[in-house]
Amino acid sequence: LTNVEVKVIDSRYQNAMVFFNNTMVLTTEVINANSDETLKGIIAHEFGHIFNKDILFSKLLFANALVSDNLNGKTNRFISKIYHLIIRNQKVGGILALPMMFCFFPYFLFYFGMLMSDTVLVCIVVTIGREQEFIADSYSSKLGYKEGLLNFLYRDMQEQENLHQIMGIYNVTSAAYESFFRTHPASLLRIARLEKNA
């Protein structure tokens, strides 16, 4: 891997990420809170995203989100204008209410169709994104940094359990719950996949 720029930003949160231009960003907290072995595992995981070209997928998602938001915004504004025209102008509204409803009914269908397509897209994105995390974990393991990454994942799992207890949330540490609500796969699932591929 070449042309990878590594930057460090000051933050009290542990995080590591890769941006569109192959720039890897590490927070000061992720550096300070982890041993050298664990940090190597984390960095190798991020290199896995670069090696697997996951950033290209992110670019496509970003472009799709821009187009979708633009279309949804324009349709929503159009429907709002028609609605206020009917409500505010009783004379026009009384005479033309039914014809106008028929006229912009297709826009309603289009708007809700876009919402449904966005929902489906989110499900697809989450599924693919989580699989990319598993693949990046595997890449880190192949480079010889499996134990370091496992150390981080075990600690992350423990921290999540502690957070749930503090918040008074029970029975939420199951793999199914975590897998559904988190953008990344649950640490438990990632650990299991790493151990299985040993």
C-alpha positions as CSV (number, residue, x, y, z in Angstrom):
1,L,0.0,0.0,0.0
2,T,1.3,3.4,-1.0
3,N,0.2,7.0,-0.9
4,V,-1.5,6.6,2.5
5,E,-1.3,9.7,4.7
6,V,-1.7,9.3,8.5
7,K,-3.0,12.1,10.6
8,V,-3.6,12.5,14.3
9,I,-6.4,14.6,15.7
10,D,-7.0,15.6,19.3
11,S,-10.0,13.9,20.7
12,R,-11.1,12.2,23.9
13,Y,-12.8,9.4,22.0
14,Q,-11.1,6.3,20.6
15,N,-11.5,6.2,16.9
16,A,-9.6,5.4,13.7
17,M,-11.0,5.9,10.2
18,V,-10.1,6.2,6.6
19,F,-11.3,9.0,4.3
20,F,-11.8,9.2,0.5
21,N,-8.3,10.3,-0.3
22,N,-6.6,7.4,1.5
23,T,-6.0,9.5,4.6
24,M,-6.0,7.5,7.8
25,V,-7.0,9.5,10.9
26,L,-6.3,8.4,14.4
27,T,-7.4,10.2,17.5
28,T,-5.1,10.9,20.4
29,E,-7.2,8.8,22.7
30,V,-7.0,5.7,20.6
31,I,-3.2,6.1,20.6
32,N,-2.9,6.9,24.3
33,A,-5.4,4.3,25.5
34,N,-3.9,1.2,23.7
35,S,-0.7,-0.7,23.8
36,D,1.6,-0.8,20.8
37,E,0.3,-4.3,19.9
38,T,-3.3,-3.3,20.1
39,L,-2.7,-0.1,18.1
40,K,-1.0,-2.1,15.4
41,G,-4.1,-4.3,15.1
42,I,-6.3,-1.3,14.8
43,I,-4.2,0.4,12.2
44,A,-3.9,-2.9,10.2
45,H,-7.7,-3.1,10.2
46,E,-7.9,0.4,8.7
47,F,-5.3,-0.6,6.1
48,G,-7.6,-3.5,5.3
49,H,-10.3,-0.9,4.2
50,I,-7.8,0.8,1.9
51,F,-6.5,-2.5,0.5
52,N,-10.1,-3.7,-0.2
53,K,-11.0,-0.4,-1.7
54,D,-14.0,0.1,0.7
55,I,-13.6,3.8,0.2
56,L,-14.9,3.5,-3.4
57,F,-18.1,2.0,-2.0
58,S,-18.4,4.9,0.4
59,K,-18.0,7.4,-2.5
60,L,-20.9,5.7,-4.3
61,L,-23.1,5.8,-1.2
62,F,-22.2,9.5,-0.6
63,A,-23.2,10.4,-4.2
64,N,-26.4,8.4,-3.9
65,A,-27.3,10.1,-0.7
66,L,-26.8,13.5,-2.3
67,V,-29.1,12.7,-5.2
68,S,-31.7,11.0,-3.0
69,D,-31.8,14.0,-0.6
70,N,-32.1,16.4,-3.4
71,L,-35.0,14.6,-5.0
72,N,-36.8,14.1,-1.7
73,G,-36.3,17.7,-0.8
74,K,-37.7,19.0,-4.0
75,T,-40.7,16.7,-3.9
76,N,-41.4,17.5,-0.3
77,R,-41.3,21.3,-1.0
78,F,-43.7,20.9,-4.0
79,I,-46.2,18.9,-1.9
80,S,-46.0,21.5,0.9
81,K,-46.7,24.4,-1.5
82,I,-49.8,22.6,-2.9
83,Y,-51.0,21.8,0.5
84,H,-50.7,25.4,1.8
85,L,-52.3,26.7,-1.4
86,I,-55.4,24.6,-0.7
87,I,-55.5,25.4,3.0
88,R,-54.8,29.1,2.9
89,N,-57.0,30.0,-0.1
90,Q,-60.4,28.6,0.8
91,K,-61.9,29.8,-2.5
92,V,-59.3,28.1,-4.7
93,G,-59.2,25.2,-2.3
94,G,-62.9,24.6,-2.3
95,I,-63.2,24.6,-6.1
96,L,-60.0,22.9,-7.0
97,A,-59.3,20.7,-4.0
98,L,-60.2,17.4,-5.6
99,P,-58.6,18.0,-9.0
100,M,-55.4,19.2,-7.3
101,M,-55.3,16.2,-5.1
102,F,-55.4,14.0,-8.1
103,C,-52.7,16.1,-9.8
104,F,-50.2,15.8,-7.1
105,F,-51.1,12.3,-5.9
106,P,-48.3,10.9,-8.1
107,Y,-45.9,13.1,-6.3
108,F,-47.0,11.5,-3.0
109,L,-46.4,8.1,-4.5
110,F,-43.0,9.2,-5.7
111,Y,-42.1,10.7,-2.3
112,F,-43.0,7.6,-0.4
113,G,-41.4,5.4,-3.0
114,M,-38.2,7.3,-2.4
115,L,-38.5,6.8,1.3
116,M,-39.0,3.1,0.8
117,S,-36.1,2.9,-1.6
118,D,-33.9,4.8,1.0
119,T,-34.9,2.3,3.6
120,V,-34.0,-0.7,1.5
121,L,-30.7,1.0,0.5
122,V,-29.9,1.5,4.2
123,C,-30.4,-2.2,4.8
124,I,-28.1,-3.0,1.9
125,V,-25.5,-0.5,2.9
126,V,-25.5,-1.7,6.5
127,T,-25.1,-5.4,5.4
128,I,-22.3,-4.6,3.0
129,G,-20.6,-2.2,5.4
130,R,-20.6,-4.8,8.2
131,E,-19.1,-7.4,5.9
132,Q,-16.4,-5.0,5.0
133,E,-15.5,-4.7,8.7
134,F,-15.2,-8.5,8.9
135,I,-12.9,-8.5,5.8
136,A,-10.8,-5.7,7.3
137,D,-10.5,-7.7,10.5
138,S,-9.3,-10.7,8.5
139,Y,-6.7,-8.5,6.7
140,S,-5.4,-7.3,10.1
141,S,-5.2,-11.0,11.2
142,K,-3.3,-12.0,8.0
143,L,-0.7,-9.3,8.6
144,G,-0.1,-10.9,12.0
145,Y,-1.9,-8.4,14.3
146,K,-4.8,-10.6,15.3
147,E,-4.1,-10.6,19.0
148,G,-3.8,-6.8,19.1
149,L,-7.2,-6.4,17.4
150,L,-8.7,-9.0,19.6
151,N,-7.5,-7.1,22.7
152,F,-9.3,-4.0,21.4
153,L,-12.5,-5.8,20.6
154,Y,-12.7,-7.6,24.0
155,R,-12.2,-4.2,25.7
156,D,-14.8,-2.6,23.5
157,M,-17.3,-5.3,24.3
158,Q,-16.7,-4.9,28.0
159,E,-17.1,-1.1,27.7
160,Q,-20.4,-1.6,25.9
161,E,-21.7,-3.9,28.6
162,N,-20.7,-1.4,31.3
163,L,-22.5,1.4,29.4
164,H,-25.7,-0.6,29.1
165,Q,-25.6,-1.3,32.8
166,I,-25.1,2.3,33.7
167,M,-28.0,3.3,31.4
168,G,-30.2,0.7,32.9
169,I,-30.6,-1.3,29.7
170,Y,-30.9,-5.0,30.1
171,N,-30.5,-7.9,27.7
172,V,-29.1,-5.7,25.0
173,T,-25.6,-7.3,24.8
174,S,-26.8,-10.2,22.6
175,A,-25.1,-10.5,19.2
176,A,-28.5,-10.1,17.5
177,Y,-29.3,-6.7,19.1
178,E,-25.9,-5.3,18.6
179,S,-25.8,-6.5,15.0
180,F,-29.1,-4.7,14.3
181,F,-28.5,-1.4,15.9
182,R,-24.8,-0.7,15.5
183,T,-23.2,0.5,12.3
184,H,-20.3,-1.9,12.9
185,P,-20.9,-5.6,13.7
186,A,-21.0,-6.3,17.4
187,S,-17.6,-6.9,18.9
188,L,-18.7,-10.3,20.0
189,L,-19.5,-11.3,16.3
190,R,-16.1,-9.9,15.2
191,I,-14.3,-11.8,17.9
192,A,-16.1,-15.0,16.9
193,R,-15.3,-14.5,13.2
194,L,-11.6,-13.9,14.0
195,E,-11.4,-16.9,16.3
196,K,-13.1,-19.1,13.7
197,N,-10.7,-18.1,11.0
198,A,-7.7,-18.8,13.1
